[in-house]
Amino acid sequence: MYAVIETGGKQYKVAVGDKVEVELLAGETGELIELPRVLMVVDDNNIQVGKPTLEQAKVTATVLGTKRGPKVVFFTYRAKEHSRRKRGHRQNLTQLRIESIQA
């Protein structure tokens, strides 16, 4: 059994026991949170697809902690103008372990 969920503007395919890193969510380490935006649930031969979400479905997960993602560096310049700018960004992430999928 697996589900496709949406959080932080991204979609993730998750199954029970999976560990996944998503955009920063409110929640303390060890807390159980509910991910309500379930787009699809597949259970053996039964496939449920939402329009756009499944109203009765939900995915629960345990917060394992928070961390920062890899640094993304972007560099802009204008040739022959001595205009250069180097910037970086590290996204805050939440680590989750999927506990249950309810369809």
C-alpha positions as CSV (number, residue, x, y, z in Angstrom):
1,M,0.0,0.0,0.0
2,Y,1.3,3.5,-0.9
3,A,0.0,7.0,-1.2
4,V,0.9,10.2,-3.0
5,I,0.8,13.2,-0.7
6,E,1.3,16.9,-1.3
7,T,3.1,19.1,1.2
8,G,5.2,22.2,0.7
9,G,4.1,22.5,-3.0
10,K,5.7,19.1,-3.8
11,Q,4.4,15.6,-4.2
12,Y,5.8,12.5,-2.5
13,K,5.1,8.8,-3.0
14,V,5.1,7.3,0.5
15,A,4.5,3.9,2.1
16,V,4.3,2.8,5.8
17,G,7.7,2.9,7.3
18,D,9.3,5.3,4.8
19,K,11.5,8.1,5.9
20,V,11.0,11.3,3.9
21,E,12.3,14.9,4.1
22,V,9.7,17.6,3.3
23,E,9.6,21.4,3.6
24,L,9.6,22.7,7.1
25,L,6.4,21.8,9.1
26,A,5.3,22.9,12.5
27,G,5.9,20.1,15.0
28,E,8.2,19.0,17.7
29,T,10.5,15.9,17.5
30,G,8.5,12.8,18.3
31,E,5.2,14.4,17.7
32,L,2.6,12.7,15.5
33,I,1.3,14.9,12.7
34,E,-1.4,14.4,10.1
35,L,-0.8,15.1,6.4
36,P,-4.3,15.8,5.0
37,R,-3.6,16.4,1.3
38,V,-3.7,12.9,0.0
39,L,-3.9,12.8,-3.8
40,M,-3.9,9.1,-4.5
41,V,-4.0,5.8,-2.5
42,V,-3.1,2.4,-4.0
43,D,-3.9,-0.8,-2.1
44,D,-3.2,-4.0,-4.1
45,N,-5.7,-3.8,-7.0
46,N,-7.7,-0.9,-5.5
47,I,-6.7,2.6,-6.8
48,Q,-8.3,5.7,-5.4
49,V,-7.6,9.0,-7.2
50,G,-8.7,12.4,-5.7
51,K,-10.2,15.3,-7.6
52,P,-7.8,16.9,-6.5
53,T,-7.6,15.3,-3.1
54,L,-9.3,12.4,-1.3
55,E,-11.5,13.8,1.4
56,Q,-11.6,10.8,3.7
57,A,-8.0,9.7,3.3
58,K,-5.1,10.8,5.6
59,V,-1.5,10.0,6.3
60,T,0.0,10.2,9.8
61,A,3.7,10.6,10.4
62,T,6.1,11.0,13.2
63,V,8.5,14.0,13.2
64,L,12.0,12.7,13.5
65,G,13.7,16.1,13.5
66,T,14.6,19.1,11.5
67,K,17.7,19.8,9.4
68,R,19.0,22.0,6.7
69,G,19.3,20.9,3.1
70,P,22.3,21.2,0.9
71,K,23.5,24.7,-0.1
72,V,22.4,25.9,-3.5
73,V,24.7,28.6,-4.8
74,F,23.7,31.0,-7.6
75,F,25.9,33.5,-9.3
76,T,24.9,36.4,-11.5
77,Y,27.1,38.8,-13.4
78,R,27.0,41.3,-16.2
79,A,29.9,40.9,-18.6
80,K,32.3,43.9,-18.8
81,E,30.5,45.8,-16.0
82,H,32.3,44.5,-12.9
83,S,28.8,43.6,-11.6
84,R,28.9,40.2,-9.8
85,R,26.8,38.7,-7.1
86,K,27.2,35.3,-5.4
87,R,24.4,34.1,-3.2
88,G,23.5,30.9,-1.4
89,H,20.5,29.3,0.1
90,R,19.9,26.3,2.5
91,Q,16.3,25.1,2.9
92,N,15.0,24.1,6.3
93,L,13.6,20.5,6.1
94,T,11.5,18.3,8.4
95,Q,12.3,14.5,8.5
96,L,9.2,12.3,8.8
97,R,8.6,8.6,9.3
98,I,5.3,7.5,7.8
99,E,3.2,5.6,10.4
100,S,-0.1,4.9,8.8
101,I,-2.1,5.4,5.6
102,Q,-5.9,5.5,6.0
103,A,-8.1,5.5,2.9
